[in-house]
């Protein structure tokens, strides 16, 4: 008895090829860095010809911008998956959420985002091309943070808190050494996240969230 394998539609083939190229670009940026992520390297990693790549992405920059959008979507999904529905009533709760977020920020996918942002500092064209992806990511993260804190923070405070959290976690990701060389590994970071959590709950309108779990 023979079985007939369903043929993929053109749209499915296109999606499969573009996804393979984007995933390969993420891998190349993570493993090789921005400068060494050439279209040839991406095609080799994806198992796709350069002719196929240029049918979907006319330039290397177009591929990198699409990768940034791809990564931004993944980052928001990771944010929601990691902390969606998590309690944030106390400083203990918020510190736990920040710890989960730090692990997400250290992921290879987020490393790709950092590679592109660092490269954009010296490349005005890339910086401008990445602007829509950066603005989209900021808007999506703000919406996810609003869902997480669910009215506990005023809108202005929410945007400021998100900015502080993102910049702090990105800064920690860029730092290779613990700021306090005498502290056990990770202790300084844990303390920093705890202090940030305490600052956040002080912004709550009700003093009850400041109470700690027994």
N, C-alpha and C positions, 0 to 999 in steps of 0.2 A: 504494500500500500504506500503510495507516495503522497506527500503533503505539498501544498502549494504555498510558497513563501510570499507573503504580501509585499508588493513593491512599494517603496516609499514614494510619497508624492514629491514634486519638485520643491515645494515649500519645506517639507521635512528634510530633504537632502540639503537644502540651503541652510536651514537651522542647524543641522548636524555639523556642517562644514564650518560655519561661523563660530559655533560653540567650541569646536575643536581648536580653532585658531585663537580664540580669546583665552581659553584655558592654557594653551601652549604659551601665549604671551605672558600670562600670569606666572607660569613656571619659569620662563626665561628671565623675567625681571627679578624674580626671587632668587634664582640660582646664579645668574650671571651679572645682574645689575643693568641699569639703563643703557649705558654705552654699548654693551655687548649684545643687547637684544636687537639683532638685525632681523629683517624679514626672512633672510635665508635660515637663520637659527630657528625662528618661529615655525617656518614651514617644515623643517626637519623634525622638530618636536611634534608637530601636529600630523605629520604624514600627508601633507597637502602640497601641491605644486605652487610655485610662486605665481604662476598664471592664475590659478584659482584664487589665491589670496588677493591679487589685485583686481579681480572681478568684484569682490565684496568691499575691499578697502583700497582706494586708489593710491594712497600714500602710507608711509610708515606712521606718520603723525595721525592719520585717520584711524589706523589700527590701534594706536596707543590711546587715543581719546575714547574709542569704543570700549577698550579694555578698562579704562577708568570708569565708564558708566556701568560696565559689567560688574566691576569690583564694588562700586558704590551700592548697587542693588544687593549684592551678597552681604556687604557690611551691615546694611539696614536689617536684612533678614536675620543675620547673626545676632544683632542687637536685640531684636524682638524675641528670637528663640532663646537667647541667653537669659534675659531678664523679664520677659513678658509675664505679667501676673505675679512677679516677685513682690513680697511685702517691702514697704519702705517707711514703715511707721516709726522706727527708731534708728538711732545712729548705728546700732549693730546691723540692722537690716540693710541700711544704705551702704555700710562698709562692705558687706557681703556682695551687694550688687556691683560696687566698684571693683572688687576683686575679680568677679566674673568678667567684667568689661575689660580689665587689664589683660586677662588671658586672651580675650578676643582681639585686642589691639596688637598683641604679639604674634598673631596668626600669620602664616605666609601670605594669605590674601591681603591683609592689611599692610604687610610689608611692601607689596606691590604698589599700593596707594602712596606710601611714603616715598618710594623710589621715583614715582612720577612727579610728586610735589617738589622733591629736591631738584630734579632735573629742570622743572619749570622755573625755578628761581633764576637760572642762567639762560633760559630760552623764552624770550618774550612771546613768540608765536605759540609755543606749546602752552605757556601760561594762559594766554587768552583763549586758546582752543579748549582748555580744561575748565574754564570758568563755568559753563552751564552744568557740567557734571558736579563741580564743587557746590554750586548753589542748590542743585537738586538734592545732593547728599545732605546738605545742611538742613533743608526743609524737611526731608524725610526723617532725619534724626530728631529734629525738634518735635515733629508729630509723635514719634515713638516715645520721646521723653515725656511729652504731655500725657500720653496714655499711661505711662509708668507712674508718674506722680499724681495723676488724676485729681487736679485741683489743689493739691497741697502747696504748690508754689504759684505765686502770682506770675502772669505771663512775662513781665519784664525780668523777674528773678529767674524764671525757668530758662530763658535764653541765655542769661549770664551764667547760670550754673552749668548749663550744657557746654558753653564755651570754656569755662574753667576746667571741667572734667576732661573734655577732649584734648585741650592743650596740655594738661598735666599728664594724661596717659600717653600722649604722643611723645612728650618730653622724656618720660620714663623709658619709652621704647627706644628712643635714640641714645639713651645713656647706657653705656656698657658696664659701668662700675657703680656699686652701691656708694652713695654720697658719704657714708660713714664707714670707713674701712675697718673700724673696730667692732662694728655690729655684726651679729650673725647674718648670713645671707638672707636678704629679703625683709629683715626686721625694720629697716628704715623705711622701705616702701610701704610696708603694712601700716606703720605709724603715720606716714603721710596720708594714706587713704583714710585712716581712722579720723585724722584731724579734719580732712575734707568732708567726711560724712557728718561730723559734729557741726561743722559750719552750715551744711545744707539743712539739717533738721532745725537749726536755730531760726531759719527763715519760715518755718511752718507757723500758721496763725494760731494754732492751739498748742499750748505748752506740753500737752500730754505726750506727743510723739517723742519728747526728750527723755521720757522714762525708758529705762533699759529693761531688757528681758531679765527675768529672775534666773 
